[in-house]
Amino acid sequence: MPVRGLLRGLPLLPAVVLLVVFLAGPIAYCVYYAFTDMQLTGASGTHFTGLDNFTRAFGDSDFLNSVRLTLVFVIGSAVVGQNTLGLALAVLMEKASKPVRSLTNGVVIAAWVLPEVVAGYLMYAFFYDQGSLNSLLAALHLPRQNWLYTLPILAVCLANVWRGTAFSMMVFSAALNDVPRELVEAAEMDGAGPWQRLWRVTLPVIRRSILTNLMLITLQTLSVFGLIYTMTRGGPGNKSETLPVFMYQQAFQNSLIGYGTAIALVLLVVGALFSAVYIRLLRLEDE
């Protein structure tokens, strides 16, 4: 029996080896570097420093600012922005005509399939001082401002909503197709309006899809780097410096690989905490 079980698992061996080499191996190296003073330049060698990098991080006001901005960015652009707008588009497109659905799908998905850097340049051209948004405001005789200077975190949040809403829309469109029509029709016959049907019938049926979507877009948003770096480089100052941007600047601009890797581990832990919360909620749904 043990031999037969070993033979059955043999086809999985190449996949396990690839995971160990290309996933577990780099993660193990990152964990090791996080506890060292490794630098790209100006160091005679790499030394084990224990928890010094983490102690330094949690005593660094710039790091704490990046944690706060990361939470604002994730909650604002993913949990609230993409999740809500994606659901709204999915619900509205159920009642829309086929040409409207095709046009909406094309516009929304086009933003999603764009490379992150390209989307960042487009949003930069939209928000910067002489960009499309200020030109539109000037044409309407409304006050203009340099959005990337005065409200950079709001600008990158809106850019991420624009780019990522398509994923939530597709998840919710698939979920809405599984809502039993007889439940909706029964609620309508009982006199429930559109908002009541949505709140009392549709949302309870698709709540598992909502939690799954929240988990996925939260993890995606936590790792957003190219969009923010292209638009603001974390500035002005550190007003839009989320954890991925702060990590990059410490590791590659300041050459502090050990410190930057420690920040990467903190980001990994933050993602794990979000995942644990969502997985717990999904298990409660199953029970």
C-alpha positions in Angstrom: 0.0 0.0 0.0 2.7 2.6 0.8 4.4 1.8 -2.5 1.1 2.2 -4.4 0.5 5.6 -2.7 4.0 6.7 -3.5 3.4 5.8 -7.2 0.2 7.7 -7.3 1.9 10.8 -6.0 4.8 10.5 -8.4 3.1 12.6 -11.1 3.0 15.5 -8.6 6.7 15.5 -8.0 7.7 17.9 -10.9 5.1 20.4 -9.6 6.4 20.1 -6.1 10.0 20.6 -7.2 9.1 23.7 -9.2 7.2 25.2 -6.2 10.1 24.5 -3.9 12.7 26.0 -6.3 10.8 29.0 -7.6 8.5 29.8 -4.6 9.7 28.3 -1.3 13.4 29.0 -2.1 13.1 32.7 -2.8 10.7 33.2 0.2 13.3 31.4 2.5 16.0 33.7 1.2 13.8 36.8 1.8 13.1 35.7 5.4 16.9 35.3 5.9 17.8 38.7 4.4 15.1 40.4 6.6 17.2 39.5 9.6 20.5 40.9 8.2 22.0 44.2 7.3 22.5 43.3 3.7 23.1 46.4 1.4 23.6 46.8 -2.3 26.6 49.1 -1.9 28.9 50.5 0.8 29.0 47.4 3.0 31.9 45.1 3.7 29.7 42.1 4.3 26.3 40.9 5.4 25.7 40.3 9.1 22.9 38.8 11.1 21.1 41.5 13.0 18.1 39.7 14.6 15.0 41.9 14.9 16.8 45.2 14.3 15.2 45.8 11.0 11.7 45.3 12.4 12.4 47.4 15.5 13.7 50.1 13.2 10.6 49.9 11.0 8.0 50.2 13.8 10.0 53.1 15.2 10.1 54.9 11.8 7.4 57.5 11.2 7.8 57.1 7.4 7.1 53.4 7.7 4.0 53.9 9.9 2.8 56.6 7.5 3.1 54.0 4.6 1.1 51.5 6.7 -1.7 54.0 7.2 -1.7 55.0 3.5 -1.7 51.3 2.5 -4.9 50.7 4.6 -6.5 53.9 3.1 -5.6 52.7 -0.4 -6.9 49.1 0.1 -10.1 50.1 1.9 -10.8 53.1 -0.4 -10.0 51.6 -3.8 -10.7 47.9 -3.3 -13.1 47.2 -0.4 -15.3 50.3 -1.1 -14.4 51.4 -4.7 -14.0 48.3 -6.8 -16.3 46.1 -4.8 -19.2 48.6 -4.8 -18.8 49.8 -8.4 -18.3 46.3 -9.7 -21.6 45.2 -8.0 -23.4 48.3 -9.3 -22.3 47.7 -12.9 -23.2 44.0 -12.7 -26.7 44.8 -11.4 -27.3 47.6 -13.9 -26.1 45.5 -16.9 -28.6 42.8 -16.0 -31.3 45.2 -17.2 -29.4 46.9 -20.0 -29.8 46.2 -23.7 -27.2 44.0 -25.4 -25.4 46.9 -27.2 -25.1 48.8 -23.9 -23.8 45.7 -22.2 -21.2 45.1 -24.9 -20.0 48.7 -24.9 -19.8 48.8 -21.1 -17.9 45.4 -21.0 -15.5 46.6 -23.6 -14.7 49.9 -21.9 -14.4 48.5 -18.4 -12.4 45.4 -19.4 -10.1 47.5 -21.6 -8.9 49.3 -18.5 -8.3 46.0 -16.7 -6.2 44.3 -19.4 -3.9 47.3 -19.7 -0.4 46.8 -18.2 -0.2 48.5 -14.8 2.5 51.0 -16.0 0.4 52.0 -19.1 -2.6 52.5 -16.9 -0.5 54.6 -14.6 0.7 56.9 -17.4 -2.9 57.3 -18.7 -4.1 58.3 -15.2 -1.1 60.6 -14.8 -2.2 62.3 -18.0 -5.7 62.6 -16.7 -4.9 64.0 -13.2 -1.8 66.1 -13.7 -1.9 69.9 -13.6 -2.4 70.4 -17.4 -4.2 67.1 -17.8 -7.6 66.0 -19.1 -9.5 66.5 -15.8 -8.4 70.1 -15.3 -9.1 70.8 -19.0 -12.7 69.5 -18.5 -13.1 71.5 -15.3 -11.9 74.7 -17.0 -14.4 74.1 -19.8 -17.1 73.9 -17.2 -15.8 77.0 -15.4 -15.1 75.0 -12.3 -12.0 75.5 -10.1 -8.9 73.5 -11.0 -6.1 72.1 -8.9 -3.0 69.9 -9.2 -4.6 66.7 -8.1 -1.3 64.7 -7.9 0.1 67.4 -5.6 -2.9 68.3 -3.4 -4.7 64.9 -3.2 -2.3 62.2 -4.4 -3.7 59.3 -2.4 -7.2 60.1 -3.7 -5.9 60.2 -7.3 -4.2 56.8 -7.0 -7.3 55.4 -5.3 -9.5 56.5 -8.2 -7.0 55.2 -10.7 -7.0 51.8 -9.1 -10.8 51.8 -9.0 -10.8 52.6 -12.7 -8.3 49.9 -13.5 -9.6 47.1 -11.3 -13.4 47.3 -11.3 -13.7 44.9 -14.3 -12.6 42.0 -12.1 -15.3 42.6 -9.5 -17.9 43.2 -12.2 -17.2 39.9 -13.8 -17.3 38.0 -10.5 -20.7 39.6 -9.6 -22.1 39.1 -13.1 -21.4 35.4 -12.8 -22.9 35.3 -9.2 -26.1 37.2 -10.3 -26.7 34.5 -12.9 -27.0 32.0 -10.1 -29.7 33.9 -8.1 -32.9 31.9 -8.5 -35.3 33.9 -10.6 -38.3 32.6 -8.6 -37.0 34.2 -5.5 -36.8 37.6 -7.2 -40.2 37.2 -8.8 -41.8 36.2 -5.5 -40.3 39.3 -3.8 -41.6 41.4 -6.6 -45.1 40.0 -6.3 -45.0 40.7 -2.6 -44.4 44.4 -3.4 -40.7 44.6 -2.8 -39.0 47.5 -4.7 -35.7 47.2 -6.6 -33.6 48.2 -3.5 -35.5 45.8 -1.2 -35.0 43.0 -3.7 -31.3 43.7 -3.9 -30.9 44.0 -0.2 -33.1 41.2 1.0 -32.8 38.7 -1.8 -29.8 39.2 -4.1 -27.1 40.2 -1.6 -27.8 37.3 0.8 -27.7 34.8 -2.0 -24.4 36.1 -3.4 -22.7 36.9 -0.1 -20.2 34.1 -0.5 -19.1 35.6 -3.9 -18.9 39.0 -2.3 -16.4 37.6 0.4 -14.4 35.8 -2.2 -14.2 38.9 -4.4 -13.2 41.0 -1.4 -10.4 38.6 -0.5 -9.0 38.6 -4.1 -9.1 42.3 -4.8 -7.7 43.1 -1.3 -4.6 40.9 -2.0 -4.3 42.4 -5.5 -4.5 45.9 -4.2 -2.0 45.3 -1.5 0.7 44.5 -4.1 0.0 47.5 -6.4 3.3 49.2 -7.2 3.6 50.2 -10.8 0.4 52.2 -10.9 1.4 54.4 -7.9 5.0 54.7 -8.8 4.2 55.8 -12.3 1.7 58.4 -11.2 3.4 59.9 -8.1 6.5 57.9 -7.1 5.0 58.0 -3.6 5.0 61.7 -3.5 4.8 64.6 -3.1 7.0 63.9 -0.1 5.4 60.6 1.2 1.7 61.5 0.7 1.1 58.5 -1.5 3.9 56.2 -0.3 2.2 52.8 0.3 4.2 49.8 1.6 5.2 48.5 -1.8 6.6 51.9 -2.8 8.3 52.4 0.6 9.8 48.9 0.3 11.2 49.6 -3.2 12.7 52.9 -2.1 14.4 51.5 0.9 15.7 48.4 -0.9 16.8 49.8 -4.3 17.1 53.6 -3.9 18.7 53.6 -0.4 20.4 50.2 -1.1 19.1 48.8 2.2 18.2 45.3 1.0 17.8 43.8 4.5 15.5 46.6 5.7 13.5 46.6 2.5 13.0 42.8 2.8 11.8 43.2 6.4 9.2 45.6 5.1 8.2 43.0 2.4 7.7 40.5 5.2 5.5 42.9 7.1 3.5 43.4 3.9 3.2 39.6 3.5 1.9 39.4 7.1 -0.7 42.1 6.4 -1.9 40.2 3.4 -2.1 37.0 5.5 -4.1 38.7 8.1 -6.6 40.0 5.6 -6.8 36.5 4.0 -7.3 34.9 7.5 -10.3 37.2 8.2 -11.9 36.5 4.8 -11.4 32.8 5.1 -12.9 32.7 8.6 -15.9 34.6 7.3 -16.2 32.1 4.4 -16.1 29.2 6.9 -18.8 30.8 8.9 -20.9 31.0 5.7 -20.5 27.3 5.1 -21.5 26.5 8.7 
